[in-house]
């Protein structure tokens, strides 16, 4: 209880300058709590999607993985869907490459 009284005494001796500091502190704590909750939920959604997609990618089932990630709204699903769409485009259209970078090759002597 002495700790609480020492904080109150410090606050009262600080005068009027302590109130803006307290308001800024409260905003900072609110933002930190909101970010923690949001990032925890996003991480949870991403982990659920990854556990579904990883076996498909390991087995080479890219079409199924693309369909699964296309219907999901999570962050990792959107990123994987863009990559899988580009992978399909590179695989099926080797001659026509408008503004995309060159498709990666497995040839180590070929510079990209």
Beta strands, then each sheet from edge to edge (+ up, - down):
end
